[in-house]
Amino acid sequence: MNLPAFGLGTFRLEGQVVVDAVTAALEFGYRLIDTAQFYSNEAEIGRALAASSVPRRDIFITTKVWPDNFSRFVPSVKESLSKLGIDTADLLLIHWPAPSSGMPLAETLGALLDCKNQGLASQVGVSNFNIAQMQEAVALAGLGNIATNQVELSPYFQNLKVATAAKSQGIRITSYMTLARGTILEDPVLLDIAGRHGATVAQVALAWAMQLGYTVIPSSTQRSNLQGNLLATQLRLSDDEMARIAALDRDQRMINPPALAPEWD
Ligand SMILES: NC(=O)c1ccc[n+]([C@@H]2O[C@H](COP(=O)([O-])OP(=O)(O)OC[C@H]3O[C@@H](n4cnc5c(N)ncnc54)[C@H](OP(=O)(O)O)[C@@H]3O)[C@@H](O)[C@H]2O)c1
């Protein structure tokens, strides 16, 4: 299993904005790009990848299958790869379990594994799965074959039950919205810790998540934020600082689309 600890998220980045963000990120040293069919930016990311001097083999590309495409899973993945200009995704995820899609989860997981068997993805994983759904995925794919569960996770929403269960099932957590869309940036505890390190609050939150063993994929449209966020990979927090951040959990979930979400743990 091989999943970089740090990457670029691209939700809400479209057109030239996403081309510029991916281009700048690769220039700064980002090597993981996270996209999805739903983000409508795979073709633009493909353009940025093609124009980059960073070789394809050095870049890790994740994309995700949207529930509308569950009934045409494999063809939709081939379309994604074509837009991205690649033969194989490094990681392919089911974006949401979407219980109301009418498609049994076992079938969707079967299609995901087909993609891996056909060489369309080197690794596969899931996103927004609850504990029972992670167990079902591992039972079907085999232990060690579900690379990640990409879930909302930030200092204000630490998602501990899912993170603990994922660990015991050999699944790495990818934290999305680690910055809780900016709502953590004025937190006094995080500001204090950041001040002690001469760092930004964003760097502290990202370093905290990576130190817990999670992958992070912050997005930004700003070159300065893109560059600054990457420096989180060089920040080491003390046990005391980690404990102070652990105490900030307030169960503040921000993303909960009713037709797509599972029964959360
Ligand atoms: N699997 C899923 O269902 C799912 C759901 C949501 C997100 N995701 C993934 O997770 C990624 C991250 O989530 P997100 O982009 O929604 O939220 P996020 O990373 O928590 O926050 C992004 C926001 O924070 C700002 N920001 C970034 N760096 C900053 C910094 N250093 N200082 C101040 N502000 C900063 C950005 O604004 P600026 O542009 O102004 O920097 C942007 O508005 C997404 O791009 C996507 O790839 C996945």
The ligand as an SDF file (V2000), in Angstrom:
LIG
                    3D

 48 52  0  0  0  0  0  0  0  0999 V2000
  -14.6000   12.7820   -0.6990 N   0  0  0  0  0  0  0  0  0  0  0  0
  -15.4170   13.7880   -0.5050 C   0  0  0  0  0  0  0  0  0  0  0  0
  -16.6450   13.6390   -0.4140 O   0  0  0  0  0  0  0  0  0  0  0  0
  -14.8580   15.1710   -0.3640 C   0  0  0  0  0  0  0  0  0  0  0  0
  -15.6500   16.2160    0.1350 C   0  0  0  0  0  0  0  0  0  0  0  0
  -15.0860   17.4810    0.2640 C   0  0  0  0  0  0  0  0  0  0  0  0
  -13.7550   17.6640   -0.1050 C   0  0  0  0  0  0  0  0  0  0  0  0
  -13.0110   16.6300   -0.6120 N   0  0  0  0  0  0  0  0  0  0  0  0
  -11.5920   16.8010   -1.0390 C   0  0  0  0  0  0  0  0  0  0  0  0
  -10.8830   17.4310   -0.0060 O   0  0  0  0  0  0  0  0  0  0  0  0
  -10.2610   18.6020   -0.5210 C   0  0  0  0  0  0  0  0  0  0  0  0
  -10.1420   19.6350    0.5790 C   0  0  0  0  0  0  0  0  0  0  0  0
  -11.4020   20.0970    0.9790 O   0  0  0  0  0  0  0  0  0  0  0  0
  -11.8630   21.5980    0.7610 P   0  0  0  0  0  0  0  0  0  0  0  0
  -11.0550   22.1660   -0.3340 O   0  0  0  0  0  0  0  0  0  0  0  0
  -13.3180   21.5990    0.5910 O   0  0  0  0  0  0  0  0  0  0  0  0
  -11.6090   22.2500    2.1500 O   0  0  0  0  0  0  0  0  0  0  0  0
  -10.3060   22.6920    2.9840 P   0  0  0  0  0  0  0  0  0  0  0  0
   -9.0560   22.1340    2.3820 O   0  0  0  0  0  0  0  0  0  0  0  0
  -10.6260   22.4400    4.4150 O   0  0  0  0  0  0  0  0  0  0  0  0
  -10.3350   24.2620    2.8270 O   0  0  0  0  0  0  0  0  0  0  0  0
  -10.1510   24.9000    1.6240 C   0  0  0  0  0  0  0  0  0  0  0  0
  -10.3910   26.3700    1.8930 C   0  0  0  0  0  0  0  0  0  0  0  0
   -9.3810   26.8260    2.7900 O   0  0  0  0  0  0  0  0  0  0  0  0
   -8.7010   27.9340    2.2140 C   0  0  0  0  0  0  0  0  0  0  0  0
   -7.2800   27.7610    2.5070 N   0  0  0  0  0  0  0  0  0  0  0  0
   -6.4320   26.8100    2.0460 C   0  0  0  0  0  0  0  0  0  0  0  0
   -5.2110   26.9740    2.5630 N   0  0  0  0  0  0  0  0  0  0  0  0
   -5.2740   28.0530    3.3690 C   0  0  0  0  0  0  0  0  0  0  0  0
   -4.3360   28.7300    4.1760 C   0  0  0  0  0  0  0  0  0  0  0  0
   -3.0800   28.3080    4.2620 N   0  0  0  0  0  0  0  0  0  0  0  0
   -4.7470   29.8080    4.8670 N   0  0  0  0  0  0  0  0  0  0  0  0
   -6.0290   30.2640    4.7940 C   0  0  0  0  0  0  0  0  0  0  0  0
   -6.9680   29.6690    4.0430 N   0  0  0  0  0  0  0  0  0  0  0  0
   -6.5850   28.5600    3.3270 C   0  0  0  0  0  0  0  0  0  0  0  0
   -8.9810   27.9150    0.7490 C   0  0  0  0  0  0  0  0  0  0  0  0
   -9.1120   29.2380    0.2790 O   0  0  0  0  0  0  0  0  0  0  0  0
   -8.0530   29.8680   -0.7570 P   0  0  0  0  0  0  0  0  0  0  0  0
   -8.3900   29.2720   -2.0850 O   0  0  0  0  0  0  0  0  0  0  0  0
   -8.3500   31.3190   -0.6580 O   0  0  0  0  0  0  0  0  0  0  0  0
   -6.6720   29.5120   -0.2920 O   0  0  0  0  0  0  0  0  0  0  0  0
  -10.3390   27.1860    0.6630 C   0  0  0  0  0  0  0  0  0  0  0  0
  -11.3900   28.1310    0.7470 O   0  0  0  0  0  0  0  0  0  0  0  0
  -11.1630   19.0030   -1.6810 C   0  0  0  0  0  0  0  0  0  0  0  0
  -10.5290   19.8870   -2.5660 O   0  0  0  0  0  0  0  0  0  0  0  0
  -11.4430   17.6550   -2.2790 C   0  0  0  0  0  0  0  0  0  0  0  0
  -10.3600   17.2260   -3.0840 O   0  0  0  0  0  0  0  0  0  0  0  0
  -13.5460   15.3940   -0.7190 C   0  0  0  0  0  0  0  0  0  0  0  0
  1  2  1  0
  2  3  2  0
  2  4  1  0
  4  5  1  0
  4 48  2  0
  5  6  2  0
  6  7  1  0
  7  8  2  0
  8  9  1  0
  8 48  1  0
  9 10  1  0
  9 46  1  0
 10 11  1  0
 11 12  1  0
 11 44  1  0
 12 13  1  0
 13 14  1  0
 14 15  2  0
 14 16  1  0
 14 17  1  0
 17 18  1  0
 18 19  2  0
 18 20  1  0
 18 21  1  0
 21 22  1  0
 22 23  1  0
 23 24  1  0
 23 42  1  0
 24 25  1  0
 25 26  1  0
 25 36  1  0
 26 27  1  0
 26 35  1  0
 27 28  2  0
 28 29  1  0
 29 30  1  0
 29 35  2  0
 30 31  1  0
 30 32  2  0
 32 33  1  0
 33 34  2  0
 34 35  1  0
 36 37  1  0
 36 42  1  0
 37 38  1  0
 38 39  2  0
 38 40  1  0
 38 41  1  0
 42 43  1  0
 44 45  1  0
 44 46  1  0
 46 47  1  0
M  CHG  2   8   1  16  -1
M  END
$$$$
